[in-house]
Amino acid sequence: MTTKDLGPFEAVRGLRFDAPFPRLLPVRQDFDTTRIDDVAAATVAALEPLRSRVAPGMSVAITVGSRGIHDKREVVRAAGEWLRSVGAEPFVVPAMGSHGGATADGQVQLLANLGMTEESLGMPIHATMETVELERVPGGPAVHLDAHAAKADAILAVNRVKAHTDFSGEVESGLAKIVAIGLGKQRGAEGIHRFGPANLGVWVPQVARRIVQTGKVLGGLAIIENAGDRAARIELVGAEDIGGPVETALLADAKRRMATLPFDDIDVAVVDVMGKNFSGSGMDTNVIGRMMIRGSAEFERPRITNIAVLDVSDASHGNAVGLGLADFVPFRLLEKLDLQAVYINAMTSGLGGPQRAQVPMAMPTDRSTVAAAILTCGRPDLERVTLVRMRNTLDLEQLWVSESLRERVLADPKLEITGDAVPMTFDDDHGHLLPWGYAPTTTGES
């Protein structure tokens, strides 16, 4: 979408809103930052129990999803090197459902944007949207398996285990998901999502187990991240345990380590950038406290009145499918939208797609966007607005918070004020909120 395509939004291009923008304090959250120093060595150590199952010449498909997992490239590369060292012939399969515009080329490009190419991974990437249909789960969805993975002698699942953004259950986002939905490509993902988000916890493990029953799955490498998005654990999960109690225990550990916002109630949240590389829904619903799926319960915390999102990452290729989780956005975000990618993703998600693909109120500039969020947050005394600014919903160690939250920060031993309060600053030319770490000056809006 370009400026010329904004259509009815052109009617509000001349609108300007202003508000008493709060001064912001730089705050650091004290998270558990336990991490693995040598990710490659930890990966090799985790894989050693599979040595007896890998035969010389065996072709092994390694799953790689669409998420921006910090240590994923190193894990996948190390896994490929280990497999070659024991005589196997590994290759990468993009395992990401309909992401990348539901095309093989789009999925390869998405991996490249995450720094994963044949050169960086040290092995071929075999991409297709074709699947082999396996026996349907009784009473449930058809089971689809990526055609290249189906032809391989074996499959090694690799994924981060974490809380899902669409539902809560014993097994959420992790190995079972990448096997069932990732390797299911668009057809498999659509079939599972058709039963609704509330049933993902029912069908994802069952579909994954059906694929495991083919005998092709060697096991899964589970990456558990700390709150700073670094690998804290790399664990081998046996094929028979994918989608079972072992993965449930890993999920509990991942949730314990997960970064969250430190406040229960916030008037305005400003998210600098959303994106598929941060979360499947663009913004992690567990962080912003919004599910936005009809019939699904909302989170107990945090309770954020208005959310302003200012940009979508380049790595998303215009797929801002979680845009409907926001209340206000600037035109510059709309101009990056690839509605085809958004709608394909939303339709594949079934009931979880329509609300999250809706377009929020759009404003000409960042300044008007944040001002609109402040003016409509329901706070009678706008000088007391509580506002939190974050880079994205994945990186939460460093935050900017309004001075009205100072007492709450000082009362929390896990929070530290790291500098002086500064004004929210927008550039003169475009009204953009200045980038993270900006030098405060006094400017107006163009």
Salt bridges, closest charged atoms under 4 A:
GLU10 OE2 - ARG13 NH2 3.14
ASP18 OD1 - ARG367 NH2 3.34
ASP32 OD2 - ARG256 NH1 3.89
ASP32 OD2 - ARG257 NH1 3.84
GLU48 OE2 - ARG51 NH2 2.99
ASP71 OD1 - HIS70 ND1 3.11
GLU81 OE2 - ARG77 NE 3.25
GLU133 OE1 - ARG187 NH2 3.75
ASP146 OD2 - LYS185 NZ 3.55
ASP166 OD1 - ARG356 NH1 2.42
GLU172 OE2 - LYS255 NZ 2.63
GLU225 OE1 - ARG160 NH1 3.06
GLU235 OE2 - ARG233 NE 3.22
ASP253 OD2 - ARG233 NH1 2.84
ASP253 OD1 - ARG256 NH2 3.00
ASP253 OD2 - ARG257 NE 3.15
ASP264 OD1 - ARG301 NE 2.41
ASP265 OD1 - ARG303 NE 2.74
ASP267 OD2 - ARG379 NE 2.90
ASP272 OD2 - ARG389 NH2 2.83
ASP284 OD2 - LYS162 NZ 3.71
ASP311 OD2 - ARG332 NH1 3.41
ASP311 OD1 - LYS336 NZ 2.98
ASP314 OD1 - LYS336 NZ 3.53
ASP327 OD2 - ARG290 NH2 2.78
ASP366 OD2 - ARG332 NH2 2.75
ASP395 OD2 - ARG391 NH1 3.49
GLU397 OE2 - ARG28 NH1 3.76
GLU403 OE1 - ARG23 NE 3.78
GLU403 OE2 - ARG406 NH2 3.36
GLU416 OE1 - ARG28 NH2 3.17
GLU445 OE2 - ARG16 NE 3.51
